[in-house]
Every structure is written in C-alpha cells, then in structure tokens.
Amino acid sequence: MGTQKKIAILLLIIILFGLIFFVFNGIFLGDSSGSNILVCAVDESENRPGMGAVDMAYLISTTGGNNTPIYPSGMVHPTASEPAQAQAEGAGSQLLLHDSLWNNDTKQGAQYAKEIVEYNTNQSVGPVILINTKALDAIIQAASPLEYNGQVVNASGIDLIREDQVQGASRGDAVLSFADALINATHNPMKLIKMAGAASSQYFQGNLRIYF
C-alpha cells in the first residue's frame, strides 16, 4: 500500500477518533475491513537496535465492537525466540510482545506483535500502528492546552506509559481523563488540524508507523 494511502487512512483514523491518543489505553477505530487494528505504544528510550519496547497496546474493533487493552506482560510468540541478549538477562526463550520490536527490521517486528496478539487473544489483527513517545508528545503539544472537567491536564507521552497522570488517580482513570481531554481538543477545528499535521509529520520522521 502506498504512502499516500497510508497517510489518508491515518488521517481518517485521527478525524474519526479525535485522534491517535491513548496509547496505553488509547483509542483507535479503524476501517471497515472487519479485522482489528493493533496499536502499540513504544518506549524508544529502552536500549535496543530496533524502534523500542512495546509498553502497552490496544486492539481497536473496526466493526464497532468492544475495544481491548493489551498488557504485554507474559504475552509470548508461539514459535519465535527472544533475542540472545534478552535471554541472557532472564527474559526466557519465547519472544515477548514487549520485545517484538527489538531488532531494526520494524516491519518484521510489527508482524511478530500481530502474531503474538492473535495467538494470545484468539482475535484477528489487520493493520498494526506503532507510535512512540516522541509522536505522542508532538500530538499532545499540538492539542495543548488540554482541559478535562474544567481543569488543565498536563502529561507527556512517557508519563502516560509509565506513570499515573493525575496524582491520586489510578492509571486507568488517569489515562481515561487524558483521552477525554484529547477528544475534547478535536472538537476545536484549529486544534484538530494541528493534531493531524503533527501526526503526519511524525509519520514521515518514523515515530509513527503503519503496517498492513
């Protein structure tokens, strides 16, 4: 599939869902192909040859059904092996979803992530979208200031992956409040244009990738 079509689909996802937000409980809705979209939130700060570590993922139903958070811990590939370095560090022999993007063949890594999720959930997966914290930060910045229940909400991409976003709130509640703030931002046409532009820019920089 060509780059222009990928970008068109990406922008459609952004417009339909207020955007590519969520990463760790993020939200994505997709096309009408009948299979799920797998969205992987990637922490590029973990030292490895490839894009980074998958810290959170989300299955988005394209048929309007339930959307499913995917917690990588314990999810393994049925046949692929963990990288030797990870095995030496005690990760075990089967490739973990967390380490599916370990090597610099990101397309193969996305395929591994897809196969791991299908194997562990018994749900079919279509497109795979990878988004790292740099892309998240760019989209968040484009949408700022963000408000939820009349209060300004502040967070970075890495905050959302690793920490609670609101002091005293559970991780789930924090992510949902931030997602609502991003959705609210898309109701502002000027912010939505900026968010879509940021997502497109991050796609060209390789911080947001789509595989079919």
Biotite code that builds the C-alpha atoms (Angstrom):
import biotite.structure as struc

atoms = struc.array([
    struc.Atom([0.000, 0.000, 0.000], chain_id="A", res_id=1, res_name="MET", atom_name="CA", element="C"),
    struc.Atom([1.364, 3.400, -0.990], chain_id="A", res_id=2, res_name="GLY", atom_name="CA", element="C"),
    struc.Atom([2.478, 6.143, 1.350], chain_id="A", res_id=3, res_name="THR", atom_name="CA", element="C"),
    struc.Atom([-0.349, 8.485, 0.315], chain_id="A", res_id=4, res_name="GLN", atom_name="CA", element="C"),
    struc.Atom([-2.984, 5.857, 1.069], chain_id="A", res_id=5, res_name="LYS", atom_name="CA", element="C"),
    struc.Atom([-1.386, 5.103, 4.438], chain_id="A", res_id=6, res_name="LYS", atom_name="CA", element="C"),
    struc.Atom([-1.459, 8.784, 5.331], chain_id="A", res_id=7, res_name="ILE", atom_name="CA", element="C"),
    struc.Atom([-5.076, 9.085, 4.199], chain_id="A", res_id=8, res_name="ALA", atom_name="CA", element="C"),
    struc.Atom([-6.045, 6.160, 6.426], chain_id="A", res_id=9, res_name="ILE", atom_name="CA", element="C"),
    struc.Atom([-4.076, 7.642, 9.307], chain_id="A", res_id=10, res_name="LEU", atom_name="CA", element="C"),
    struc.Atom([-5.804, 10.993, 8.965], chain_id="A", res_id=11, res_name="LEU", atom_name="CA", element="C"),
    struc.Atom([-9.174, 9.247, 8.748], chain_id="A", res_id=12, res_name="LEU", atom_name="CA", element="C"),
    struc.Atom([-8.406, 7.445, 11.999], chain_id="A", res_id=13, res_name="ILE", atom_name="CA", element="C"),
    struc.Atom([-7.444, 10.755, 13.584], chain_id="A", res_id=14, res_name="ILE", atom_name="CA", element="C"),
    struc.Atom([-10.568, 12.545, 12.414], chain_id="A", res_id=15, res_name="ILE", atom_name="CA", element="C"),
    struc.Atom([-12.943, 9.710, 13.342], chain_id="A", res_id=16, res_name="LEU", atom_name="CA", element="C"),
    struc.Atom([-11.446, 9.249, 16.765], chain_id="A", res_id=17, res_name="PHE", atom_name="CA", element="C"),
    struc.Atom([-10.433, 12.644, 17.694], chain_id="A", res_id=18, res_name="GLY", atom_name="CA", element="C"),
    struc.Atom([-7.074, 11.300, 17.219], chain_id="A", res_id=19, res_name="LEU", atom_name="CA", element="C"),
    struc.Atom([-4.365, 8.937, 17.893], chain_id="A", res_id=20, res_name="ILE", atom_name="CA", element="C"),
    struc.Atom([-4.385, 9.330, 21.558], chain_id="A", res_id=21, res_name="PHE", atom_name="CA", element="C"),
    struc.Atom([-4.281, 6.882, 24.098], chain_id="A", res_id=22, res_name="PHE", atom_name="CA", element="C"),
    struc.Atom([-1.509, 4.660, 23.999], chain_id="A", res_id=23, res_name="VAL", atom_name="CA", element="C"),
    struc.Atom([-1.836, 2.726, 26.868], chain_id="A", res_id=24, res_name="PHE", atom_name="CA", element="C"),
    struc.Atom([-5.403, 2.704, 26.979], chain_id="A", res_id=25, res_name="ASN", atom_name="CA", element="C"),
    struc.Atom([-5.571, 4.825, 23.989], chain_id="A", res_id=26, res_name="GLY", atom_name="CA", element="C"),
    struc.Atom([-8.278, 4.611, 21.491], chain_id="A", res_id=27, res_name="ILE", atom_name="CA", element="C"),
    struc.Atom([-8.347, 3.909, 17.812], chain_id="A", res_id=28, res_name="PHE", atom_name="CA", element="C"),
    struc.Atom([-11.094, 2.987, 15.476], chain_id="A", res_id=29, res_name="LEU", atom_name="CA", element="C"),
    struc.Atom([-10.480, 1.855, 12.022], chain_id="A", res_id=30, res_name="GLY", atom_name="CA", element="C"),
    struc.Atom([-11.651, 0.875, 8.624], chain_id="A", res_id=31, res_name="ASP", atom_name="CA", element="C"),
    struc.Atom([-14.469, -1.453, 7.613], chain_id="A", res_id=32, res_name="SER", atom_name="CA", element="C"),
    struc.Atom([-12.331, -4.484, 6.771], chain_id="A", res_id=33, res_name="SER", atom_name="CA", element="C"),
    struc.Atom([-13.751, -6.477, 9.689], chain_id="A", res_id=34, res_name="GLY", atom_name="CA", element="C"),
    struc.Atom([-10.468, -7.144, 11.473], chain_id="A", res_id=35, res_name="SER", atom_name="CA", element="C"),
    struc.Atom([-8.976, -5.337, 14.444], chain_id="A", res_id=36, res_name="ASN", atom_name="CA", element="C"),
    struc.Atom([-6.366, -2.601, 14.352], chain_id="A", res_id=37, res_name="ILE", atom_name="CA", element="C"),
    struc.Atom([-3.459, -3.223, 16.733], chain_id="A", res_id=38, res_name="LEU", atom_name="CA", element="C"),
    struc.Atom([-2.000, -0.029, 18.203], chain_id="A", res_id=39, res_name="VAL", atom_name="CA", element="C"),
    struc.Atom([1.319, -0.432, 20.021], chain_id="A", res_id=40, res_name="CYS", atom_name="CA", element="C"),
    struc.Atom([2.731, 2.228, 22.310], chain_id="A", res_id=41, res_name="ALA", atom_name="CA", element="C"),
    struc.Atom([6.517, 2.169, 22.033], chain_id="A", res_id=42, res_name="VAL", atom_name="CA", element="C"),
    struc.Atom([9.096, 3.392, 24.536], chain_id="A", res_id=43, res_name="ASP", atom_name="CA", element="C"),
    struc.Atom([12.065, 4.301, 22.367], chain_id="A", res_id=44, res_name="GLU", atom_name="CA", element="C"),
    struc.Atom([14.275, 5.034, 25.382], chain_id="A", res_id=45, res_name="SER", atom_name="CA", element="C"),
    struc.Atom([14.839, 1.336, 26.090], chain_id="A", res_id=46, res_name="GLU", atom_name="CA", element="C"),
    struc.Atom([18.239, 0.469, 24.657], chain_id="A", res_id=47, res_name="ASN", atom_name="CA", element="C"),
    struc.Atom([17.969, -1.939, 21.721], chain_id="A", res_id=48, res_name="ARG", atom_name="CA", element="C"),
    struc.Atom([18.698, -1.898, 17.967], chain_id="A", res_id=49, res_name="PRO", atom_name="CA", element="C"),
    struc.Atom([15.077, -1.500, 16.921], chain_id="A", res_id=50, res_name="GLY", atom_name="CA", element="C"),
    struc.Atom([12.278, 1.032, 17.423], chain_id="A", res_id=51, res_name="MET", atom_name="CA", element="C"),
    struc.Atom([11.875, 0.373, 21.156], chain_id="A", res_id=52, res_name="GLY", atom_name="CA", element="C"),
    struc.Atom([9.906, -1.658, 23.664], chain_id="A", res_id=53, res_name="ALA", atom_name="CA", element="C"),
    struc.Atom([6.150, -2.226, 23.473], chain_id="A", res_id=54, res_name="VAL", atom_name="CA", element="C"),
    struc.Atom([4.875, -0.984, 26.827], chain_id="A", res_id=55, res_name="ASP", atom_name="CA", element="C"),
    struc.Atom([1.162, -1.005, 26.046], chain_id="A", res_id=56, res_name="MET", atom_name="CA", element="C"),
    struc.Atom([-1.093, -1.983, 23.179], chain_id="A", res_id=57, res_name="ALA", atom_name="CA", element="C"),
    struc.Atom([-4.718, -1.736, 22.186], chain_id="A", res_id=58, res_name="TYR", atom_name="CA", element="C"),
    struc.Atom([-6.990, -3.720, 19.877], chain_id="A", res_id=59, res_name="LEU", atom_name="CA", element="C"),
    struc.Atom([-9.489, -1.475, 18.116], chain_id="A", res_id=60, res_name="ILE", atom_name="CA", element="C"),
    struc.Atom([-12.547, -3.152, 16.672], chain_id="A", res_id=61, res_name="SER", atom_name="CA", element="C"),
    struc.Atom([-13.357, -1.944, 13.163], chain_id="A", res_id=62, res_name="THR", atom_name="CA", element="C"),
    struc.Atom([-16.913, -3.215, 13.427], chain_id="A", res_id=63, res_name="THR", atom_name="CA", element="C"),
    struc.Atom([-17.938, -1.089, 16.391], chain_id="A", res_id=64, res_name="GLY", atom_name="CA", element="C"),
    struc.Atom([-17.498, -3.824, 18.996], chain_id="A", res_id=65, res_name="GLY", atom_name="CA", element="C"),
    struc.Atom([-15.500, -3.784, 22.200], chain_id="A", res_id=66, res_name="ASN", atom_name="CA", element="C"),
    struc.Atom([-12.025, -2.266, 22.176], chain_id="A", res_id=67, res_name="ASN", atom_name="CA", element="C"),
    struc.Atom([-9.481, -4.259, 24.168], chain_id="A", res_id=68, res_name="THR", atom_name="CA", element="C"),
    struc.Atom([-6.431, -3.073, 26.132], chain_id="A", res_id=69, res_name="PRO", atom_name="CA", element="C"),
    struc.Atom([-3.420, -5.352, 25.710], chain_id="A", res_id=70, res_name="ILE", atom_name="CA", element="C"),
    struc.Atom([-0.928, -5.566, 28.572], chain_id="A", res_id=71, res_name="TYR", atom_name="CA", element="C"),
    struc.Atom([2.298, -7.023, 27.110], chain_id="A", res_id=72, res_name="PRO", atom_name="CA", element="C"),
    struc.Atom([3.464, -8.748, 30.291], chain_id="A", res_id=73, res_name="SER", atom_name="CA", element="C"),
    struc.Atom([3.579, -12.506, 29.738], chain_id="A", res_id=74, res_name="GLY", atom_name="CA", element="C"),
    struc.Atom([2.423, -12.464, 26.120], chain_id="A", res_id=75, res_name="MET", atom_name="CA", element="C"),
    struc.Atom([4.770, -14.597, 24.002], chain_id="A", res_id=76, res_name="VAL", atom_name="CA", element="C"),
    struc.Atom([5.113, -15.700, 20.379], chain_id="A", res_id=77, res_name="HIS", atom_name="CA", element="C"),
    struc.Atom([4.269, -19.365, 19.685], chain_id="A", res_id=78, res_name="PRO", atom_name="CA", element="C"),
    struc.Atom([7.493, -20.060, 17.748], chain_id="A", res_id=79, res_name="THR", atom_name="CA", element="C"),
    struc.Atom([9.831, -17.021, 17.567], chain_id="A", res_id=80, res_name="ALA", atom_name="CA", element="C"),
    struc.Atom([12.670, -16.741, 20.071], chain_id="A", res_id=81, res_name="SER", atom_name="CA", element="C"),
    struc.Atom([13.721, -13.898, 22.321], chain_id="A", res_id=82, res_name="GLU", atom_name="CA", element="C"),
    struc.Atom([16.928, -12.094, 21.278], chain_id="A", res_id=83, res_name="PRO", atom_name="CA", element="C"),
    struc.Atom([20.036, -13.655, 22.812], chain_id="A", res_id=84, res_name="ALA", atom_name="CA", element="C"),
    struc.Atom([20.729, -10.563, 24.911], chain_id="A", res_id=85, res_name="GLN", atom_name="CA", element="C"),
    struc.Atom([17.238, -10.625, 26.396], chain_id="A", res_id=86, res_name="ALA", atom_name="CA", element="C"),
    struc.Atom([17.549, -14.338, 27.152], chain_id="A", res_id=87, res_name="GLN", atom_name="CA", element="C"),
    struc.Atom([20.857, -13.700, 28.889], chain_id="A", res_id=88, res_name="ALA", atom_name="CA", element="C"),
    struc.Atom([19.058, -11.125, 31.044], chain_id="A", res_id=89, res_name="GLU", atom_name="CA", element="C"),
    struc.Atom([16.483, -13.728, 32.079], chain_id="A", res_id=90, res_name="GLY", atom_name="CA", element="C"),
    struc.Atom([13.624, -12.973, 29.695], chain_id="A", res_id=91, res_name="ALA", atom_name="CA", element="C"),
    struc.Atom([13.038, -16.612, 28.746], chain_id="A", res_id=92, res_name="GLY", atom_name="CA", element="C"),
    struc.Atom([13.238, -18.311, 25.367], chain_id="A", res_id=93, res_name="SER", atom_name="CA", element="C"),
    struc.Atom([9.948, -17.255, 23.702], chain_id="A", res_id=94, res_name="GLN", atom_name="CA", element="C"),
    struc.Atom([9.684, -13.818, 22.094], chain_id="A", res_id=95, res_name="LEU", atom_name="CA", element="C"),
    struc.Atom([7.757, -11.411, 24.320], chain_id="A", res_id=96, res_name="LEU", atom_name="CA", element="C"),
    struc.Atom([5.357, -8.809, 22.952], chain_id="A", res_id=97, res_name="LEU", atom_name="CA", element="C"),
    struc.Atom([7.401, -6.297, 24.942], chain_id="A", res_id=98, res_name="HIS", atom_name="CA", element="C"),
    struc.Atom([10.460, -7.236, 22.847], chain_id="A", res_id=99, res_name="ASP", atom_name="CA", element="C"),
    struc.Atom([8.775, -7.805, 19.472], chain_id="A", res_id=100, res_name="SER", atom_name="CA", element="C"),
    struc.Atom([10.397, -4.635, 18.033], chain_id="A", res_id=101, res_name="LEU", atom_name="CA", element="C"),
    struc.Atom([13.863, -5.468, 19.394], chain_id="A", res_id=102, res_name="TRP", atom_name="CA", element="C"),
    struc.Atom([15.600, -5.673, 16.009], chain_id="A", res_id=103, res_name="ASN", atom_name="CA", element="C"),
    struc.Atom([15.797, -2.932, 13.349], chain_id="A", res_id=104, res_name="ASN", atom_name="CA", element="C"),
    struc.Atom([13.520, -4.792, 10.939], chain_id="A", res_id=105, res_name="ASP", atom_name="CA", element="C"),
    struc.Atom([10.454, -2.935, 12.171], chain_id="A", res_id=106, res_name="THR", atom_name="CA", element="C"),
    struc.Atom([8.132, -4.467, 9.596], chain_id="A", res_id=107, res_name="LYS", atom_name="CA", element="C"),
    struc.Atom([9.040, -7.941, 10.840], chain_id="A", res_id=108, res_name="GLN", atom_name="CA", element="C"),
    struc.Atom([8.659, -6.709, 14.415], chain_id="A", res_id=109, res_name="GLY", atom_name="CA", element="C"),
    struc.Atom([5.161, -5.441, 13.681], chain_id="A", res_id=110, res_name="ALA", atom_name="CA", element="C"),
    struc.Atom([4.339, -8.851, 12.206], chain_id="A", res_id=111, res_name="GLN", atom_name="CA", element="C"),
    struc.Atom([5.636, -10.542, 15.355], chain_id="A", res_id=112, res_name="TYR", atom_name="CA", element="C"),
    struc.Atom([3.488, -8.231, 17.502], chain_id="A", res_id=113, res_name="ALA", atom_name="CA", element="C"),
    struc.Atom([0.460, -9.075, 15.373], chain_id="A", res_id=114, res_name="LYS", atom_name="CA", element="C"),
    struc.Atom([1.097, -12.829, 15.650], chain_id="A", res_id=115, res_name="GLU", atom_name="CA", element="C"),
    struc.Atom([1.666, -12.631, 19.413], chain_id="A", res_id=116, res_name="ILE", atom_name="CA", element="C"),
    struc.Atom([-1.598, -10.790, 19.993], chain_id="A", res_id=117, res_name="VAL", atom_name="CA", element="C"),
    struc.Atom([-3.532, -13.155, 17.715], chain_id="A", res_id=118, res_name="GLU", atom_name="CA", element="C"),
    struc.Atom([-2.013, -16.181, 19.463], chain_id="A", res_id=119, res_name="TYR", atom_name="CA", element="C"),
    struc.Atom([-2.808, -14.901, 22.955], chain_id="A", res_id=120, res_name="ASN", atom_name="CA", element="C"),
    struc.Atom([-6.245, -13.380, 22.360], chain_id="A", res_id=121, res_name="THR", atom_name="CA", element="C"),
    struc.Atom([-7.691, -15.537, 19.563], chain_id="A", res_id=122, res_name="ASN", atom_name="CA", element="C"),
    struc.Atom([-8.688, -12.335, 17.778], chain_id="A", res_id=123, res_name="GLN", atom_name="CA", element="C"),
    struc.Atom([-7.731, -11.479, 14.215], chain_id="A", res_id=124, res_name="SER", atom_name="CA", element="C"),
    struc.Atom([-5.496, -8.452, 13.620], chain_id="A", res_id=125, res_name="VAL", atom_name="CA", element="C"),
    struc.Atom([-5.317, -6.353, 10.466], chain_id="A", res_id=126, res_name="GLY", atom_name="CA", element="C"),
    struc.Atom([-3.242, -3.157, 10.363], chain_id="A", res_id=127, res_name="PRO", atom_name="CA", element="C"),
    struc.Atom([-0.586, -2.547, 13.023], chain_id="A", res_id=128, res_name="VAL", atom_name="CA", element="C"),
    struc.Atom([0.133, 1.021, 14.136], chain_id="A", res_id=129, res_name="ILE", atom_name="CA", element="C"),
    struc.Atom([3.284, 1.779, 16.123], chain_id="A", res_id=130, res_name="LEU", atom_name="CA", element="C"),
    struc.Atom([3.598, 5.098, 17.913], chain_id="A", res_id=131, res_name="ILE", atom_name="CA", element="C"),
    struc.Atom([6.432, 6.165, 20.188], chain_id="A", res_id=132, res_name="ASN", atom_name="CA", element="C"),
    struc.Atom([6.575, 8.821, 22.877], chain_id="A", res_id=133, res_name="THR", atom_name="CA", element="C"),
    struc.Atom([8.052, 11.434, 20.518], chain_id="A", res_id=134, res_name="LYS", atom_name="CA", element="C"),
    struc.Atom([4.982, 11.167, 18.292], chain_id="A", res_id=135, res_name="ALA", atom_name="CA", element="C"),
    struc.Atom([2.711, 11.242, 21.314], chain_id="A", res_id=136, res_name="LEU", atom_name="CA", element="C"),
    struc.Atom([4.416, 14.351, 22.639], chain_id="A", res_id=137, res_name="ASP", atom_name="CA", element="C"),
    struc.Atom([4.060, 16.093, 19.270], chain_id="A", res_id=138, res_name="ALA", atom_name="CA", element="C"),
    struc.Atom([0.345, 15.321, 19.127], chain_id="A", res_id=139, res_name="ILE", atom_name="CA", element="C"),
    struc.Atom([-0.158, 16.354, 22.761], chain_id="A", res_id=140, res_name="ILE", atom_name="CA", element="C"),
    struc.Atom([1.706, 19.612, 22.133], chain_id="A", res_id=141, res_name="GLN", atom_name="CA", element="C"),
    struc.Atom([-0.430, 20.328, 19.076], chain_id="A", res_id=142, res_name="ALA", atom_name="CA", element="C"),
    struc.Atom([-3.564, 19.873, 21.178], chain_id="A", res_id=143, res_name="ALA", atom_name="CA", element="C"),
    struc.Atom([-2.414, 21.927, 24.168], chain_id="A", res_id=144, res_name="SER", atom_name="CA", element="C"),
    struc.Atom([-3.705, 23.334, 26.376], chain_id="A", res_id=145, res_name="PRO", atom_name="CA", element="C"),
    struc.Atom([-5.827, 20.288, 27.220], chain_id="A", res_id=146, res_name="LEU", atom_name="CA", element="C"),
    struc.Atom([-8.746, 20.509, 29.628], chain_id="A", res_id=147, res_name="GLU", atom_name="CA", element="C"),
    struc.Atom([-10.777, 17.897, 31.492], chain_id="A", res_id=148, res_name="TYR", atom_name="CA", element="C"),
    struc.Atom([-13.664, 18.817, 33.790], chain_id="A", res_id=149, res_name="ASN", atom_name="CA", element="C"),
    struc.Atom([-12.631, 22.444, 33.562], chain_id="A", res_id=150, res_name="GLY", atom_name="CA", element="C"),
    struc.Atom([-9.033, 21.820, 34.626], chain_id="A", res_id=151, res_name="GLN", atom_name="CA", element="C"),
    struc.Atom([-5.870, 21.917, 32.547], chain_id="A", res_id=152, res_name="VAL", atom_name="CA", element="C"),
    struc.Atom([-4.371, 18.442, 32.128], chain_id="A", res_id=153, res_name="VAL", atom_name="CA", element="C"),
    struc.Atom([-0.618, 18.075, 31.691], chain_id="A", res_id=154, res_name="ASN", atom_name="CA", element="C"),
    struc.Atom([1.235, 14.919, 30.656], chain_id="A", res_id=155, res_name="ALA", atom_name="CA", element="C"),
    struc.Atom([3.916, 13.709, 28.291], chain_id="A", res_id=156, res_name="SER", atom_name="CA", element="C"),
    struc.Atom([3.958, 10.547, 26.237], chain_id="A", res_id=157, res_name="GLY", atom_name="CA", element="C"),
    struc.Atom([6.390, 8.870, 28.632], chain_id="A", res_id=158, res_name="ILE", atom_name="CA", element="C"),
    struc.Atom([4.267, 9.949, 31.612], chain_id="A", res_id=159, res_name="ASP", atom_name="CA", element="C"),
    struc.Atom([1.284, 8.193, 30.129], chain_id="A", res_id=160, res_name="LEU", atom_name="CA", element="C"),
    struc.Atom([3.220, 4.994, 29.511], chain_id="A", res_id=161, res_name="ILE", atom_name="CA", element="C"),
    struc.Atom([4.994, 4.801, 32.840], chain_id="A", res_id=162, res_name="ARG", atom_name="CA", element="C"),
    struc.Atom([3.222, 6.872, 35.467], chain_id="A", res_id=163, res_name="GLU", atom_name="CA", element="C"),
    struc.Atom([-0.157, 7.959, 36.761], chain_id="A", res_id=164, res_name="ASP", atom_name="CA", element="C"),
    struc.Atom([-1.203, 11.163, 35.039], chain_id="A", res_id=165, res_name="GLN", atom_name="CA", element="C"),
    struc.Atom([-3.197, 12.678, 37.896], chain_id="A", res_id=166, res_name="VAL", atom_name="CA", element="C"),
    struc.Atom([-1.896, 12.490, 41.455], chain_id="A", res_id=167, res_name="GLN", atom_name="CA", element="C"),
    struc.Atom([-4.001, 10.055, 43.440], chain_id="A", res_id=168, res_name="GLY", atom_name="CA", element="C"),
    struc.Atom([-5.747, 8.648, 40.384], chain_id="A", res_id=169, res_name="ALA", atom_name="CA", element="C"),
    struc.Atom([-5.420, 5.094, 39.211], chain_id="A", res_id=170, res_name="SER", atom_name="CA", element="C"),
    struc.Atom([-3.540, 4.513, 35.966], chain_id="A", res_id=171, res_name="ARG", atom_name="CA", element="C"),
    struc.Atom([-6.786, 3.608, 34.215], chain_id="A", res_id=172, res_name="GLY", atom_name="CA", element="C"),
    struc.Atom([-8.645, 6.685, 35.459], chain_id="A", res_id=173, res_name="ASP", atom_name="CA", element="C"),
    struc.Atom([-5.701, 8.921, 34.585], chain_id="A", res_id=174, res_name="ALA", atom_name="CA", element="C"),
    struc.Atom([-5.491, 7.618, 31.034], chain_id="A", res_id=175, res_name="VAL", atom_name="CA", element="C"),
    struc.Atom([-9.237, 7.905, 30.509], chain_id="A", res_id=176, res_name="LEU", atom_name="CA", element="C"),
    struc.Atom([-9.274, 11.507, 31.736], chain_id="A", res_id=177, res_name="SER", atom_name="CA", element="C"),
    struc.Atom([-6.428, 12.353, 29.377], chain_id="A", res_id=178, res_name="PHE", atom_name="CA", element="C"),
    struc.Atom([-8.166, 10.571, 26.492], chain_id="A", res_id=179, res_name="ALA", atom_name="CA", element="C"),
    struc.Atom([-11.304, 12.607, 27.163], chain_id="A", res_id=180, res_name="ASP", atom_name="CA", element="C"),
    struc.Atom([-9.214, 15.777, 27.152], chain_id="A", res_id=181, res_name="ALA", atom_name="CA", element="C"),
    struc.Atom([-7.763, 14.853, 23.760], chain_id="A", res_id=182, res_name="LEU", atom_name="CA", element="C"),
    struc.Atom([-11.214, 14.056, 22.380], chain_id="A", res_id=183, res_name="ILE", atom_name="CA", element="C"),
    struc.Atom([-12.413, 17.445, 23.582], chain_id="A", res_id=184, res_name="ASN", atom_name="CA", element="C"),
    struc.Atom([-9.474, 19.055, 21.790], chain_id="A", res_id=185, res_name="ALA", atom_name="CA", element="C"),
    struc.Atom([-10.573, 17.554, 18.465], chain_id="A", res_id=186, res_name="THR", atom_name="CA", element="C"),
    struc.Atom([-13.858, 19.426, 18.731], chain_id="A", res_id=187, res_name="HIS", atom_name="CA", element="C"),
    struc.Atom([-11.809, 22.552, 18.133], chain_id="A", res_id=188, res_name="ASN", atom_name="CA", element="C"),
    struc.Atom([-11.201, 22.674, 14.330], chain_id="A", res_id=189, res_name="PRO", atom_name="CA", element="C"),
    struc.Atom([-7.928, 24.565, 14.659], chain_id="A", res_id=190, res_name="MET", atom_name="CA", element="C"),
    struc.Atom([-6.553, 22.091, 17.198], chain_id="A", res_id=191, res_name="LYS", atom_name="CA", element="C"),
    struc.Atom([-7.677, 19.136, 15.111], chain_id="A", res_id=192, res_name="LEU", atom_name="CA", element="C"),
    struc.Atom([-5.804, 20.494, 12.080], chain_id="A", res_id=193, res_name="ILE", atom_name="CA", element="C"),
    struc.Atom([-2.681, 20.916, 14.217], chain_id="A", res_id=194, res_name="LYS", atom_name="CA", element="C"),
    struc.Atom([-3.002, 17.408, 15.649], chain_id="A", res_id=195, res_name="MET", atom_name="CA", element="C"),
    struc.Atom([-3.433, 15.867, 12.207], chain_id="A", res_id=196, res_name="ALA", atom_name="CA", element="C"),
    struc.Atom([-0.430, 17.837, 10.968], chain_id="A", res_id=197, res_name="GLY", atom_name="CA", element="C"),
    struc.Atom([1.664, 16.651, 13.907], chain_id="A", res_id=198, res_name="ALA", atom_name="CA", element="C"),
    struc.Atom([0.691, 13.026, 13.258], chain_id="A", res_id=199, res_name="ALA", atom_name="CA", element="C"),
    struc.Atom([1.599, 13.330, 9.568], chain_id="A", res_id=200, res_name="SER", atom_name="CA", element="C"),
    struc.Atom([4.948, 14.915, 10.435], chain_id="A", res_id=201, res_name="SER", atom_name="CA", element="C"),
    struc.Atom([5.718, 12.166, 12.931], chain_id="A", res_id=202, res_name="GLN", atom_name="CA", element="C"),
    struc.Atom([4.845, 9.550, 10.317], chain_id="A", res_id=203, res_name="TYR", atom_name="CA", element="C"),
    struc.Atom([7.471, 10.956, 7.965], chain_id="A", res_id=204, res_name="PHE", atom_name="CA", element="C"),
    struc.Atom([10.010, 11.053, 10.812], chain_id="A", res_id=205, res_name="GLN", atom_name="CA", element="C"),
    struc.Atom([9.442, 7.376, 11.548], chain_id="A", res_id=206, res_name="GLY", atom_name="CA", element="C"),
    struc.Atom([7.991, 7.900, 15.012], chain_id="A", res_id=207, res_name="ASN", atom_name="CA", element="C"),
    struc.Atom([4.574, 6.716, 13.891], chain_id="A", res_id=208, res_name="LEU", atom_name="CA", element="C"),
    struc.Atom([4.423, 3.723, 11.548], chain_id="A", res_id=209, res_name="ARG", atom_name="CA", element="C"),
    struc.Atom([1.666, 1.752, 9.876], chain_id="A", res_id=210, res_name="ILE", atom_name="CA", element="C"),
    struc.Atom([1.908, -1.811, 8.583], chain_id="A", res_id=211, res_name="TYR", atom_name="CA", element="C"),
    struc.Atom([-0.772, -3.720, 6.675], chain_id="A", res_id=212, res_name="PHE", atom_name="CA", element="C"),
])
